[in-house]
């Protein structure tokens, strides 16, 4: 059953749906929206159980998150749109495009993962297992060290604390559920079915969504462009929207003709 997710609509022009990641909020994309709303109608939303969106009734999977996105598109009366997501959002977008190819003008796969080796999968599943065993709060410092560069974390401790608070304000069952989806989703068997023009983008030092995996993602997609951002880790939109925006804007403007 699809959930009526809280959302924001800003700007004018072709529609662009922005899909955030684990334990985040639509506010992740505030800076990006500011840089795109002159050309695009930017629709950002809180995933089920996150931010202002309703709590789900029990466990859910990737298909349910796709259902939520389709329900939002339908409710807004938008026929076709650009879709882009960060991290888990970069899995929801392609899964949506696979199911609703006629709705998708282009796709952004930002800081996401596919083609994980057994070792890659074991590492991410170990993080989830550690959170279940020790509690989410006990593992948060490990996560934020993977998300932000050391220099940014040292210069902006208040931003790190705010991101941690977002995680802790997400109901634990929901946070672990979406982390399970992120850990267990493997797009490799079907990515080649996604025929929309795609932008594949990640940080050079993103441990879990690294350039090695993103090159494989880009190679698997029939129409793709790959961008590797020097020095950055995972939290590219919190740490460096100013560096991401030119690449995203250029790609979207070209797709919009």
N, C-alpha and C positions, 0 to 999 in steps of 0.2 A: 504494500500500500504506500503510494507516494506521500511525502510530507510537504506541506506548504511552507517552503523555506523563506525566512526573512531576507529581503533583498533591497538593493539600492539601484536606481537608474539615473545616470548622469550623461549629459552630452547629446549630440545629434549626429545623424549619419547612419551608416550600416551598423547593425547590432553586433556587440562583442560580449560574450559571456566569459566571466573570469571565475575560476574555480580554485579555492585555496586548499592548503594541505592540512596535515594532522594537527589538531589542537589549535588551529589558527582561526582567523576571522576574515570577513570580507575587507576589513580595514587594511589588511596586508597590501592591497592594491591601490590604496589612496593616492600615492604619488604617481603610479602608472596611469590611473584614471585622469589625474590632473593634466598629464602630458598627452592624452589621447582624445579627450572629450570634445575637442574642437572638430574632430573628424569622424568620431565613432560614438554611438550610443552604448555606453559602458554599463553592463549589468553585472554587479558583483553580489554574491549571496553567501549566507552562512550555511555550511553543511548541516544536515540534521544533527541535533544534539549539541551544536556549537553556537556560541553567541546568542542571538535572539531567536534562533529557529527552535521549533518544538522538539521535545525529546522523542526518540523512537520508542516503539513498544517492543522491547526485546532486541535480540541480535539482528544484524543486517549485513548484506554483502555488497559487492561492487555493483551488481545489477540494480539494487535498491537505490544506490546513489545516482545511477543513470536515470532511473525512474523519476527521482526528484528533479533532476535537471530538465527532463522532458516536460514534466508537469509545469515547471516555471516558464519554459519557453511557450508552451501552449496557453498558459494563463495570460501571458503578456501579448499574445496574438502576433508573435514574430514568426515569419515563415522560414527564413534562412538567416544564418548568422555565422560569425567567426566565433570559435571556441578556443579557450586557452586555459591551462591549469598548471599549478606549481606542485611538485612532489606527488602526493596522492592525487591531486587535481590533474596532474599530467597523465594519470591512468584513467581517471573518470572521463576525460575528454575523448581519448581514442576509443574507449569502450562505447561512448555515446555515438561517435562517428561510425563505428562498425554497425551499430544497430539502426542508426538514422542517417545514412550517408547523404540523402537528398536534402537534409537540413543544414549541412555543414559547408561553409564557404572556404574556411581554412582552419588550421589547428595549430595550437602552440603546446609543445611538450617541453615544459621548463623544469629543470632539476628533478627529473624522474628516472626510473630504472626499468630495464628489461634485459633479457639475456644474462641474468645472474648465473654465475657458476654455483656449484654446490657449496663452495666456501663462502661466496657472497651471501647466499640464502641463509646459511647457518649463522653468519654474523648478525644479520638483521633480526632473525628469529631469536637469537640469544639476547638481544636488547629487550625484546618484548617479554621474554621469559624472566629477565632480571627485574623488570618493572612489576610483573605479577608477584614475584617472590619478595622483593624488598620494598615495594611501593614506588609509585611514579616519582615522587619528590626526591627519593634517594638516587635516582638515575638522571635527574634533570641536568646536573652539571656536565655529565658525560654527553648528553644530547646537545646542550648549547655550545659545547666545545667543538662539536661536529658541524654546527650550524653557522657559527660566526668566526671570522678570522681573529687571531689573538689581538692584533692591533685595534680592531674595532671594539672588541670586548673591553679592552683596557681603557679606551677613550670614551665609551658609552655604556657604563655599567647600568644606568637607568633603563636603557633599551633592553638589555639582557633580562633585567628583573621584570620588565613589562611582558616580555615574551614568556618567561617562566610563569607569570601570573595567569596569562591566557591558558596555558596548559593546565594549571592547577584549578582554574575556574571551569574547565571542561569536565563533565561528570566522568569519573574513572572508567566506568563500564564503556562509555562512548569512546573515550580516548584509546583504550586498549582494543576495542573493536575496530576502529579505523586503522590503528597500527597493524593489527592482524591482516586487514585487507591489503595494506601497503606491503607487508612482508610476504604475503602468500600469492599476490597477483603476479602472473608471468605473462607478459604480452607477446613474447617471442612467437608463439605458434600462430598468431593471427594478425600481427602488425601489418603484414604485407597486403591485407585486405583493405586497409585504410587508404583511400585514393585521393583524398583532399590534399592540397598543398600544405606542407607541415614545416614549422620551425622547431628544430631541436636545439635546446640551449641549456648549458649547465656551467657551473663554476669549475675552474681548473683543479681546485683542491677539495671538491665535494667528495667525501669518502664513499658514501653509499650510492651516489648518482654520478659517478665519475665519467671523465671523457671516454674511457675504454668502453663502457656500456652505452654511452650516448652515440659513439661512432657506429656501433652495431645497430642501434635504433634507427639512426639516419640511413644506414645502408639498407635496412629492411623496408623502409617506407618508399613507395614508388616515386613520390615527389617531396623531397625534403631539402632543407638547408640547415647546416650545423654551425652553431656558434659556441665557442669555448671562451669563457671570460677569465682572463688572467687573475690568479691569486685568490679569487673568491671561493667560498665554501658553499653552504646550502641555502642560507637565508638571504638570497640575492635581492629580494624586494624590500627587506627591512634595512639591509646594509648598504645597498648600492643601486637603488632604482635609477639614479642618474646615469649609470653605466648600462643598464639593461634597456632603458627606454628607447634610445636611438635605434637599436637593433629591432626591437619589437615594432616600433612605429614604421620603420622602413619596410619591414616585411608586410605588415598589414596594409599600408598604403598601396604597395605594389599589387597585393591580392585584390584590393578594392578597385583597382584600375585607375 
